[in-house]
C-alpha cells in the first residue's frame, strides 16, 4: 500500500511540475509581448512629441488664401462647397 501512495504522490508532483513549466513558458511569452508593447508605445510617444514640436515651430503667422488670378469667386465657392469625405470639416 505504501508503494502505491508513493507512486501516486510522485505522479501528482510530475503533473504539478509540468503545469509549472507550461506556466513559466506562458509567462515568458507574456513578458516578451509586454516588452514589445512598451517599446511600441515609447516610439509612438517620441513620434507624437516630435510632431507636436514640429507643428508648434512651423505654425504660419497668417493663413494664406489662393491667388486671385487662379481662383475666381465662383470657382473658390464650388471648391469649398463640396462635401468633405471626412464629414463636416
C-alpha angles and dihedrals in degrees: 000000000000092000091052093052091046093052090047091053091048090050091052092047090052090051090050091049091050091050091047090051090050091050091049091053092048091048090052090052091049092049090051092050092048090050090052090050091050091052091048093049091048089053092049091050090049091050092047092049089049092050093047091048092048094048093050091052095046100044107133118236092229136011112252122221126210115273114268093234093063100037121051116198091253092049092048092051093049091049093053097038095064114102116258117240086225097059126255100350 
